[in-house]
């Protein structure tokens, strides 16, 4: 099925839902047209995205206020099965927004308690926030250790290269002296210092190279 055709069916699905038909009835009506199961799944997926995008602001606002979606005049005409879909999508949206908020506050260096107080809501509570923070901290620590190891090995390699080149330069030097390869050694020392200075224990630290 082509994209335009899938969108057309999804729009028909949306129109039927707005007329008060249940999710199952609309799905059965689509099935009776002879569409393949794979195409039906794609149409249903597109419908969920389409209807939520249309009513997202109102759905999220009602959920945050802990009010039933049916309390909205605009949404009251939907069948309960459609309201359930909107609620599921709305809760997922709130959770995603909460995770983005956690990441932002974490980068600002706020404490765990401050982040919890600034983010927690009925759909993303204290335990979920703490668990998410622990996962992010482990990811950052793992990424930081990888960066530190790469910088350290690269720096030591450059220092070793500079020393080796300096040693062998005696044989090719016109005056029999050493030619010191300061560039490689100094840059190697810079990388080693940068590796040592990275603070993996700081969960709010940004890892840059």
N, C-alpha and C positions, 0 to 999 in steps of 0.2 A: 504494500500500500504506500502511495506517495504521501509526502508530508502534508501537502495542501488538502488531500482527501482526508487524512487523519484529523486535521484541525477542523475540517467541515463537520465530521461526525461528532467531534468533541463539542463543538458549538451547538449542535442539535441536542446532545446530551444535556448541556447546560440549560438550554431553552426548556427542555422537558422538566428538568429539576426545578426551574423557576416557576413552572406551572403547577408544582406541588406533587409531582409523581415521585415515587420512591426510587431509591437506587436500584433495587432488584428489578422493578418493573421496566425501567429504562434499559437496563442491561439485557433483559429478556427480549425487549423490542429490537435491540440491536442484533442480538443473536439470531433472531428470526429472519434477518436479511441475508443470511448465508455468509457472513464474515468469518474469516478464520479466527481461531482462538488467540493466536499471536497478535493479530490486528486488534481484536477486542481488548486485549490487555493494554496495548499501546493507547487506544482511544480512552480507556478508563483512566490511565495514568495522566494523559493530557487533560482530561476533564477535571481531575482533582487539582492540578496546577492552575487551570484556567479559572475555576470557580473560587479558589482561595485567593488568587491574585485580585480578583474583582472585589471581594469582600474582606480582604485581609485587615485593613485598618480597623474596621468595625469589630471584626471577630477578636482581634488581639486586645482591643480596648475593653471589650466585655469580659474577656477571660481574666485580664489583669484586675479588673474590678470585682472578679468572682461573681459575675452575673450570668444567668443562663442565656444562651444565644437566642432562644425563643422570645426573650423579653424585648428584643429589638423589633420594631414594626417592619423594618425592611427584611428581616430574616424569618419572621414569624410564619410566613407562607410556605417555608420549606418543610418537607417531610423529615421526620426524626432521623432517618437514615442519612439524609444529606447534612443535617445539622451535626451529626456525629462525625462525618468526614471533615467538616469545617473545624470542628473542635480539635480533632486529631492534628490537622495541619497547623492550627493556631498554636497548640501546645508545642509542637516541634519548632515553630518559628520563635516562640518565646524562649525556648531552651537554647536555640542557636544564638539569639541576641544576648542571652545571659552569658554564654561562653565567650562571645566576643568582648563583652564588658569585663569579664574576669581577666582575659588576656591584656586588655588595655590597662586596667588598674594594677595588674601584676608588673607590667613594664614601667609603671610610674613609681614602683617600689613600695606600694602599700602593704601593710601587714596582712596576714591571713584573716584576722578578725575584722579588719577594716574592709577587706574585699567581701567577706561574707555579709557584713551589714549593708554594704553598698549594692549588692547584687541579689540577695535571696528574695524569692517570690514563691507563690504557692506551687509552681511547677518546676522550680529549680532551687531546692532548699539547701540548708547548711551542709548536710552530708554529701550531696551531689557536688557542691562547690569545692569542698575539701578534697573529695576524690579526684575531681577534675584538675585541681591545683597540683596534687601529688603526681598525676600522670604527666602534666606539663613540666613539672620540675625534673622528673626523671628524664624526659626527652631532652630538655635543655642541658642537663648534666652530661648525658650521653653525647650530645652534639659537641659540647664544650671539650670533653675529653678527647674526642676525635680530632677537633681543631688543634688542641694543645699538642697532641702526639705528632700531628703533621708538621706543625711549626717547629717543634723541638727536633724532630728528625731532619727536617730541611735545614735548620740552622746548624746543627752539628755536622751535617754533610758538607755545607758550604765552608765551615771552619776547617774541616779536614781537607777539603779540596784546596783551600787557600794555603794551608801549611805544606801540602804535598807540592803544589806548584812553586811555592817559595823555595823549598828544598832543592827541587830539580832545576830551578832557575840558575843555580851556581854553575852548572855545567854548560849552559848556553850563554852566560853573561860574558861580555868582552873583557871586563876587568876582573873576572873571577869571583866577584861578590854575589850576594843574594839580591834578587829582585822580589821585594815583599808585595804580595797581592792583597793590599789593604781592603780593596772593595769586597772581595768574597768573604774575608774574615770579619769585617765590620758588619756586613749585612747578615752574616750567619749569627753573630753575637746579638744583633737586633732581633732576629727571629727567636733566638733562645730566650732573650729577656721578655719578649712578648708572650711566649708560651708560659713562662713562669708567672707572669703578672696576671694571667687570666684567672679569675676567681670563680671556679665551678661551684663553690658552695653558696654563691649568691643567686637565689632563684630568680631575681629580677634583672640579672646581668644580661646584656645583649652580647652575642658572640659575633664579632666582625673580624675579617681578615684583610 
